[in-house]
Amino acid sequence: MAADGGGDRLEWLDGLRGLAALAVALFWHYVHFVDPYQDSPLTIAAAPGAGLPGIGALYRHGYLAVDLFFLLSGLVFHHVYAARIAAGRIGFGTFLALRLTRLYPAHLAGFLATAALIALVGGLGVTGHAGSATVIGNLLLVNDGTSFNHPSWSLSVEMALYVLFFAAMQTVGPALAAPVLIFAGIGIFLKTDLFILTGLARGLIGFFLAVGAAEAVRCIRSGERLSPVLVAGLAATLPFCWWIKTFAFDLAALAALGAVAALAPLRRLAAARPLRGLGAISLAVYMLHLPIQLGLSALWQAFGQALPADRPWFWALYAGSVLVIATGFHRACEVPLREALRRRLAARPLRPSRSRRRASFPFAPVQGAKGKEPGYRVR
């Protein structure tokens, strides 16, 4: 997910985040339209373009885009927050407020839309469990991947990662935290088959692999001595990560990200305006694609017709709906609500610190250029 770092923004990561969201929404979760859900006679092999090189892999392995999200988050958070947290320039409350105002508007919209559509058309066989505990959990941004807008499980994992990251940067720092938390993720993954815990393991490994790699690069660029603990810890995790297919992808993706970061032409390509636009709406795409699927299902059910999920025009209709609705939501709701919440937080009087100096809120409104969205600059 994007950080809120003003001039610290790594724009070349935005397009990659947008492409990852599309891989999940338009390919991996296209399986919601076909067998075994709704007793459809189709299989994923019948999905549009599934027989084409590369496209079929997206349908079968698009879930790995979530692991790419975790890697991107680790890189961004090390870049934007690691030094600030270690130096005490940002408090936990402010850090958490930044993250919640970034994630919660899209999460809440996805949850409410999914809940309403489940009541009308059911859950496409992949979501439901409308008990009071799951309702409260989803309102608190806690989703185990089995209820309502189930893709939000990864946001629940991200929030856990943010808390761990803050605690680690404030105490032991990235050199020790990265290998310890990677090994913790490996241990969790090997010990359980529970979906949300394996998801947490994926998050720990991807996020902190990126944090560790970013710290190593920072030391090399600044001329600092590399921590032996970091080097030994990362080296020790490599065989485990390569042995487990999902985490072998993390290693390959991290190497690819390193190549993009090192080569200016690739950075410019990844930071192209269309890709940055995709990055801006990536959270909306990710959180709204399931309710859009439910809405299309409701439309076809209303006419008593089976979903023509094997037709290219239906895929195009679905993809267009996701992009249009996500863009509209991002501009009309997500950004205005996020900025309103942050202005409200910035205006709140803060208690004087123990040193009797008034603490300043570490992000202040910045008026955008004409036709541009206002933003926030981190002080």
N, C-alpha and C positions, 0 to 999 in steps of 0.2 A: 504494500500500500504506500501511497505517497506520503512523504513527510511534509511538514509545513514549515519549510525552512527558508522561504523567500529566495535570497540570492544563493543559498546553499543547494538549491534544487538541482538534481542530476537529471536534466531533461532527456538525455539519451536513454534513460531507463523507462520513461513514460510510455513510449511506443511499445516496448517489450511487455509492459504490464497490460496494455490494451490488447495486444495479440494473445496474451495468456488468457485473458477473460473471454475472448472470442473462442479460443480453443475449447474451453469448458462449456460455454453456453451453446455454441452452434454445432459442436461435434460430440464431445463426450456425453453431454446430457441429452443429445438427440435421441439416445436410447429410451428416454421416457415416452417417446411416441410409438415405440415398437416393442416386439416381444421381449420379455415375458409380460409386460404391462398391458392391461386392458384386454388380455386374451387376444392380442393382435396376431394375425397369421404371418406377419412380417418378422424378419430378423434384422439385426444391424447390417448384415450383408446386403440387404435390400435398400439401405439408406442411400440417398442421392450421392453419387460419386464415390461410394465405398470401395469400388473396384479400382480406382485410380491410385497410382503410386503416391504415397504421402497422405492422401485424404483418408484412406482406410486406416492408416496408423493413427490419425487424429481421432477417428471414431473409437478406436480400440484403446488408445493410450492417452487420450486427452486429459485424463485425471492428473497426469504429471505436470500439467500447467499450474496446478495448485502448489506443487513443490517449487516451481519457478517463482511463484508469488512469495514464498517464504525466503528464498534466496535473495530476491530483490529487496524485500523488507530488511533483511540483515545488512545488506550493503548500504541502503539509505540510512538506516538508524545509526550505524557506526559513523557514517559521514556527518550526519546532522547533529546527533545527540551525544555520542560517547564522551567527547571532551567536555561538553557543557555540563553533563551530569557529574563527571569526575571532579570538575572544578566548582561544583555547587552553584552554577549559574542558572539552573532550572530545578524547581522543586517537584516532588512527586505529584502533588495535586495539580499543578499546571501541566505537567507532562501528561497526566491521565486525562485532563480536560481537553487537551489538544487531540488526543487519540479518540476520545468518545465523540467529540463534535465532528470529527472526520468520518467515523464509521456509523454512528447511530442513526442519522436521518435515513440513509439508504436501507439499513437493516430494518428499521421500524416500518418503512414503506413496504418492503418485501414481505415482512411478517403479516402486516394487516391485509395486504392484497391477497396473499396466499390463504389466510384464514377465511376471508370472505368467499373466495372462489371454491375452497374445499366445501364450504357449506352449500354451495350451488351445484357443483359437478363432481365432488369427490376429489381424490388426490392422485389420480393417474397411477395408483398402485404403489407410489413411492413416498408418500407423505401423509401425515395424519396425526393420530394420538392427541386429541384435543382436550385432554384432561387439564384441570386447573394448574397442576404442577408444571406442565409443559408450557402453558400460557404464561405463567409467571416467569419461568425460566427464559423463554424467548424475549419477554419484555426486558429482562435483565441481561440480554445478550449472551445467554447460555443455551446452546443448542448442541445436542449430541449426534446430529446427523440423521435422526429418525423422525423428527416432528416438524410440521409446518414447512417453512421455507428452508429445507434441509441443507442447501449449500452454505448457510450461515454458520455451520459448524466450524469452518475455517476461520471465521471472524472470532469465534470463541477462543480458538487456539491462538490466534494473533494477540488477543488481549492478554492471555496468559504469558505469551512470549514477551510482550511489552513490560509486564510487571517484573519478570525475571531479568530482562535486560537492564531495567533501571536499577534493580537491586545489585546486579553484578557490576555495573559500571560504577556504582557508588561505593562498592566495597573492594572487590578483588581486581577489577579491571578486565579488559578483553583477553589479555594473554592467558590468564588462568581460567576465566569463565568459559571461553569457547571450547577447549577440549573437554572440560568437566561436563558441560551441558550436552555436548555431542555424545559422549559416552553414556550419559543418563538417557538420552533418546534411544540409543542403540539397545540399552538394557530394557527399556520399556517395550520397544518393538519386539524383542525376542521373547518377552515374558507374557504377552497378552495378545488375544485376537479381538478384543473389544474395539469397535471401530473408532470411537472418539479418542481412546488412548493410543491407538496406532497413529491416528491423526496428529496427536500431540507429539508423538515421537518423530513423525515426519517434520513437524514444525521445528522442533528442537534441533534436529540434525541440519536441515537446510538453512535455517536462520543463523545458527551459530557457526556453521561452516563458512558462511559469507562474512560474519563478523570476524572470525579468526583470519580469514584470507585478507580482508580489508585492513586489519591491524598489521599483518605482516607487510603488506604493500606500503602502508604508512611509515613503518619503521625503515624500510629500505629507502624510500624517497627522502626521508628526513635525515638519513644517516645514523639513526639510532641503532643500538645493538638489538638484534632480534632476541626475544626472550627464549631461552632454551626450553622452557616449559611449553610455550606455544608451538615451537618447531617440533618437539618430541610428541606433543599431544596430537597435533594435526597429522603427523606422520603415522602415529599409531592407529588413528581412526580410518586411514585410507583402505586397509585390507577389508575391514568390516563393511565400509560403504560400498566398495567394489563388489563384495560378495552378495549384497542384497540389491536386487535389480533397481528398486525405486531410488536407492541412494547412489547407485552407479550413475543414474541420470543426474543427480545433484552434482556429482563430480564433473561430468561432461558439460553440464550447463554452466557451472562455475568457470570452467576453462573457456567456454565460448564467451561468457560475459567479460572475462579478462581480455580476450582478443578484441572485443568491441571497445572496451575501455582504452586499450593501448593504441588502437588504430583510428586516427582522426576521420578517414572517410567512412568507416563503419559507425562512428559516433554521430557524424552528420546525418547519415542515412537513418539511424534509429531515432534521431531528434527531429526528423522531418515533420512539418506541420500536420499532415494527415495522421501520422502515427501519434503525435502528441495529443491530437484531438481524441483519438481512441483511448489514450491513457487517461485523459480527463474524465471520460465516461465509464472507465473500466469497472469501478465499484458499482455503478448503477446497472451496467450490463450483468455483472455477476449476481447482484441481489434481486434483479427483476425478471430474469429470464424464465424462472420456474413459474411465477404467476402468469407470464405471457403464454407459456405452454398450456396452463390450465384454462386461460381465456380462449385460446384457439380450440381446445378440446370442447369447451362449453358451446362455442359457436357451431361446431360440426354436430354435436349432440342435439342442439336445438332443431337442426334440420333432419335429424335421424340418419345421418350419414357417417360412415367410417372415415377416420382420418386418412387422407391420401399421403401418408408420410413417406412413401417411396417415390413420390413425384418431385422432380427438381423444382417445379414452380412452388410447391408447398414449402420446401426448404427455403427458397428465396423469400416467400411471404413471411415465414417465421424470422429469418435473419433480418429482413427489413423492419419488421415490427420491433424486434429487440433494439436495433440501432436507433430508430426514430423515438421510441418511448424512452429509452435510456437517455438520449440527448435532451429530450424535452424535460424529463424529470431532473436531470442534472442542472439545467439552466433555470428552470422555474421553481424548483423546490430544494434540491440538495445544497447548492451553493448559497442561496439566500438564507436558508435556515442555519447553515453552518456559520456564516458570517454574523447573523443576528445573535446566535448563541455566544460567539466569541466577543462581540461588542458588549454584550451584557456582562460577561465575565470580566472583561477589561475595565468596565465601569465600576465594578464592585470595590468598595473600600477595603483595603487590606490592613491587617493588624501590624503595628510596628514590630520589627524584628527585635531580638534580644539586644542588638547593638544600638537600638533606638533609632535606626534609620528606616525610613519607609521603603519597603520592597516594591519594586516596579513589576507590573505584569509583563512577562517576557515576550508578548507579541502585541503589536498595536496596529490599528487599521491603517492601511495605505490606500489612498484613492487611486483607482485604476485609471489608465488612459481612456480617452473617449472611446466608448464602444467596448471597453474591456471590463472584466469583472474586477471588483476591488479585491485586494489580497491582504496578507499579513506579513509583516517583517519581524523576524526574530531578533530581539535585541541582544 
